[in-house]
Amino acid sequence: MIEINIKELGERIKDLRLELGLSQKQLADKIGAAANTVSQYESGKSRTSIDILANLAVALNTTTDYLLGLEQ
């Protein structure tokens, strides 16, 4: 079983968001979520669903494997 580090997931989301020059609100709009939800993901306070994870990967031009820390 794979153990997901939600703190690392949040850091990867934030790093990629900043690299793309997106605000939390802009990213939230792209994935169909509220800005405070993105904030909770980035801080590791909330887990994301598989659907939102897939949307995050598309919006951030990456893969779900990268976000989950399964690839570098």
Secondary structure, DSSP 4 states (H G I P E B T S, - for coil): -PPP-HHHHHHHHHHHHHHTT--HHHHHHHHT--HHHHHHHHHTSS---HHHHHHHHHHTTS-HHHHTTS--
